[in-house]
Amino acid sequence: MPKALVITAPGSRDVVERPIPTLPDDCLLVKTVSVALNPTDWKSADRKPPGQVIGNDYSGVVEEVGKGVKKAFRKGDRVCGWVQGCNSNNPESGAFAEYCIPKADLQIAIPDRLSFEEASTLGLGTITVGQGLYQSLKLAPPDAPLAQPELVLIYGGSTATGTLAIQFAKLSGYTVLTTCSAQNFDLVKSLGADAVFDYKDANAVQAIKDYAQDKLSLVFDTVAVESSAKFCGEVISSKGGDYSALLKVAVPRDDVRSLFTIGYTAFGEDFDFGGGIIPAKPEDREFAGQFMSKAATFLAEGKVKPHPVKLGPRGLQGVVEGLQDMKDGKVSGQKLVYNVADTP
């Protein structure tokens, strides 16, 4: 019987045997090849009830196409994208399993230039960037860039979402400022960041203000904690601006519009988040599907590159250790990836 990484008790997870999931009409049945880890994986696994399959990012091969799927997928296609892990609506739905059932409209065919390992890093981060930069901050789209550059700050540029955000913001014609640890400066510069600042440096706020000359009015915060919101509030123009974060944190300024996105709205269904129910947003699913299709073109052309991969051992069993490493803050500038076939 196939294996999957499942919440086995509150705060505990293990690899168990699990039947192949039932295929919903709007989904693909995918034989999973590679999976990639995100902070939301360990956070959800720690707080969700037992029985749910964990994991969001994957790549694999289509085994079967749901009868309601409109996108042109066929058996044998290499695909990647985002599947909702720790999903109370459908406990079978997570990515960390030998078979997964992603919603077809949120997936893309893997460009020939990318390996399964690289492709597995893309789904959650790409959709999250789409929501933050384009749905929330209303940046110029990457296929219709600005004629004259404007400033945007990506706080947390070396995160898996941050590296994608830098590249999309550059494609959209912006001058990109970013923050990260000094050890990751070369990474973010290689992806197009115009100016990089060490957020740990006591002079970082002043350095950004000196660079921006009171013209920074757009900020995307991929870290989304109280300290990052405070930092961002200190560098935004005295005239105000827009700040968008990946969680519900706010800049402590009345003249700054504090916005936030929760990536899971991309699935277009009600979901349990932080102990409450977030209502379905069909418009977010429509946007996410369109943005993934657009992103696929840039990935195929090599204009957007995946986050650096660190391939771990022991497949799904290795994921258990990787989740703990993420929780302990041991991962920086790399995406932990595991090949499912390596599971003991």
C-alpha positions, -999 to +999 in steps of 0.1 A: +000+000+000+013+035-007+028+056+020+020+091+033+032+115+060+002+120+083-006+137+116-008+107+139-016+125+172-016+161+183+018+175+175+031+141+161+035+129+125+047+097+110+049+079+077+020+054+074+004+032+048-025+050+032-048+041+002-045+060-030-067+091-025-101+093-042-099+116-073-123+146-071-137+158-104-116+191-105-083+174-096-055+154-110-042+121-095-005+125-094+023+100-086+045+122-065+082+124-074+096+152-052+083+173-023+095+206-009+091+220+026+075+253+038+071+268+072+033+263+070+039+225+069+053+222+104+029+249+118-001+232+104+011+198+115+015+210+150-020+223+154-043+203+131-061+171+142-049+136+135-055+118+102-046+146+078-019+143+052+008+170+055+025+190+028+018+216+001+046+217-025+052+188-049+062+176-084+052+144-101+035+126-130-002+126-139-018+092-134-054+102-140-074+134-149-106+142-131-137+142-153-144+179-146-109+192-154-108+218-182-070+224-184-053+203-210-035+177-188-030+141-198-017+109-182+021+110-182+025+148-180+052+161-156+034+186-133+040+208-103+021+233-082+003+235-049-019+209-031-035+219+002-019+200+031-035+194+065-068+201+049-098+196+072-122+195+041-103+166+026-077+149+049-064+129+019-053+160+000-017+167+012+015+165-009+038+144+013+025+111+000+032+087-029+000+100-045-016+134-043-047+151-057-040+187-066-067+210-081-059+210-118-064+247-125-036+256-099-010+233-115+014+237-144+033+215-167+069+214-157+091+232-182+117+210-198+146+230-184+136+222-148+141+190-128+115+174-106+134+186-076+135+222-088+099+222-099+087+209-065+097+243-049+074+264-070+037+260-062+030+277-029+056+304-034+045+314-068+009+317-059+018+336-027+038+361-047+009+365-071-014+373-043+010+396-025+025+416-053-004+417-078-037+411-060-028+430-029-002+456-037-015+460-073+020+461-089+022+464-127+019+428-141+051+411-153+039+409-189+031+447-189+059+462-169+064+498-158+079+523-183+096+542-154+109+521-124+094+526-090+107+514-057+095+482-039+109+466-008+108+428-005+114+421+033+129+387+036+144+384+001+162+351+007+131+332+018+116+308-008+088+333-014+112+363-013+135+350-041+105+345-064+091+380-054+124+397-063+123+381-098+087+389-105+090+425-093+120+430-116+100+416-145+073+441-136+098+470-140+105+479-104+137+488-086+139+461-059+152+467-024+154+437-002+165+426+033+182+393+043+212+380+063+246+390+049+253+353+041+225+355+015+235+388-002+250+370-033+219+349-038+194+378-039+217+399-060+220+371-085+182+371-089+181+408-096+178+427-063+191+463-069+199+471-033+204+447-004+203+454+034+211+432+064+180+434+086+202+426+116+223+457+111+214+485+135+218+510+107+196+491+082+165+514+085+186+545+080+204+529+051+171+521+033+158+556+040+189+571+026+187+550-006+149+555-011+149+593-006+114+592+008+101+575-023+094+540-010+057+534-008+053+497-016+064+469+007+059+431+005+068+413+038+075+376+034+084+372+071+052+388+085+060+391+122+056+421+145+093+430+143+093+429+104+061+450+103+077+476+126+109+477+105+088+482+073+068+509+089+100+528+096+113+528+060+080+536+042+078+572+028+066+600+051+037+604+026+024+569+034+021+538+013+009+502+011+023+473+031+013+436+024+022+407+046+017+369+044+000+369+078-022+393+097+003+418+110+001+455+106+025+485+103+020+508+134+013+538+112-021+553+104-009+566+070+001+532+058-025+508+044-017+474+061-029+445+040-024+407+043-030+376+023-035+340+034-023+318+006-049+291+012-077+313-002-063+303-036-082+270-033-115+287-034-130+268-004-137+275+033-108+265+054-098+262+091-070+287+100-059+296+134-089+281+150-114+300+129-131+294+095-119+316+066-147+318+040-142+307+004-130+333-021-137+320-056-121+351-071-088+342-054-089+307-070-095+322-104-066+347-099-043+320-087-050+298-117-044+326-141-012+337-124+002+302-124-004+299-161+014+333-166+043+322-143+047+290-164+057+311-194+084+329-174+097+297-159+099+280-193+118+310-207+143+309-178+132+344-167+122+331-132+145+306-115+135+283-086+149+287-051+181+269-044+175+232-036+190+212-007+181+176-015+177+155+017+179+118+022+153+091+031+123+105+013+091+110+033+110+098+064+135+125+059+108+151+057+100+144+094+135+156+103+134+184+078+102+198+093+120+199+127+150+216+112+127+243+098+109+247+132+143+251+149+154+278+125+182+258+109+172+265+072+182+297+054+185+305+017+177+269+006+146+249+001+145+214+016+135+189-010+130+151-008+124+124-034+095+102-024+112+071-040+139+074-014+115+065+014+127+034+033 
